[in-house]
Amino acid sequence: MEETDYLKKLATVGSIIPNEYIELNQLKFLYNQYKFNNNVFHIILNPTLNCNFRCSYCYEEHKTGSFNEEIMNRIIKLVEKKSSEENKIQVAWFGGEPLLEFDKIKRLTDTFKNICNNNNCLYEAKIITNGYLLNAKNIKKLKDLNITNAQITLDGTKEYHDKKRCLQNGEGTYEKVKNNCVNILKNNIKLTLRVNIDEDNYEDISNLFNIIPDIYKKDVNFQASNLFQQKENLNFYLLYKKAIDNGFSFNDSSNRLIKCEAATPNAVTIYPDGKLTFCSLAAEEGNFFGNLDFDGRIKVTNKELYYNFYSVDPFDTEICNDCVELPMCMGTCVFTRFRNKGKCTKTAGLSLQDRMKLHVYNDKQFKYILK
């Protein structure tokens, strides 16, 4: 392939642009258009903070208790209100370990689906789970609950995973979680395979690529994360490159205009006691901005926190505006930016150049360039 064809391809996908083009203005427009989009309402539900795992790095408090009837009724009222105003309701089940409250998930989902159906509103759901309780019976039920994606964590092969992600009694979880990951894919549910990486397990991670049968790898989003990036500056380029060689696609979420649902005011995270926050990281530091009223309306009780948080954007510092990585970084995690008052804290483990090379490498017709 000629170099001119390669450059045309990069121009087509927006990796290179004319010198005279003012990209920043377009970026601001698209960012605000997405941030204040009222077509979709995101609800992150934490039915419990309790968990059957005791992970070595977990920041969550393993509190007992779960949604009571009053809280569930208020959540239902919220869905009734929002489904009559929006085109889509997207629910993410989180925790704690949400599957400890599977019965309540089923009860709420059945109600949500009926409400959305009556209001001509699309209903979608995903789940963030440790995967241990996803037996064959529960996996089949996920599809009835409109859950199309499950995020599960494996921190390397058995030796490393079982040290970091064990049960309360210290028993290992690797074999069961690994098998459940494959069974999820067999039931046509997409898998986000998250891997927490540090210096100890970095070399071991590529061994995970063999646990997924080749036929299902196209339905797996491999997601590397370094919880200790500030201390251990690991680069993920070779790891992602090897993942592509093993049949996985490079689906870089860093290309999204909004880093996660927490960045938009058309989203809410609800804790077991009914308190409202932006995300689990915000909740860990006590950043709750309100609660649900009896009729399901969002009641903001800490207006200063609420408006300060949603006033944060990636264009509020000159350093970011002048940074070549802004279109892909977009200010990184919005809560981290809020907490650090706009200070740059990139922790992705991939440079802009690395990301561009991986996108090219992922495109089979250009793969030879980076061989």
C-alpha angles and dihedrals in degrees: 000000000000121000090241090058089051092051091048089053091051090049091050093055092043098249090126126030137183115277092239095054114108100217097171094069092051090047092053091049094049092044094053091042090057097038094055097037108139096191095087130043117199121207120186108196123197104189090179140002091209118107138190090215129073103203116190094231102036116133096192122108108233096225121170121231132073143203110319123208093266094052092046091051090052091049089051089051089051091053091047090054098043096043089058090053105036136054095227140025116204118192126191118194111214140153148100090326107327095198089069083075097040093139091058091046089055094046094049094043093052089053094044092052093050092048094048092046091053091048096046089243124143115239122205132170143184134181134220106206140153086236097227096116095045097110120164092271094052094044091057089051092055092073091053087054091056090246105152100166134042124192112209130173126225114174097201130297124330097284094057102029095054091052092056104029111041135144122263089268092051095255117146122254104190102102096048095044092046092052092046090053090058093044091053090056091047087059093054096253114136118238130217102200107202119194122190107211133198135157092278099058102025095102092045099054097083089063087070091067090076096058093073115074111239093243091065102040093095088065094054124092105201109210121187118197132180112205090187100045093133089061101029113041098203122173118218099194098102091042093055090043089055090047090056090049088054094055103268120127123234104241103175109198087190088082091070117106091224115045094212142339091275091073094068126070087220089080138071136189115213122201126207092263091052096255116144126227140157099249142330093274090054091048092052089064093045098258101152115152104185149313142253118276120226090265094051097258118143108249113201109207098167102050095168092057093042098051095038090054096049091045090066114104136160093250098063097095130057091222091061094043090055094044117109090213096059097100090058101031098042091188094306120243108008094216092050089051091048093048094046094044095242097314113150111253105166109180103161098115090226128091122216089256091052092052093049091050092049092051089051092045090050089057102083095210091059098036093102091066092070099036 
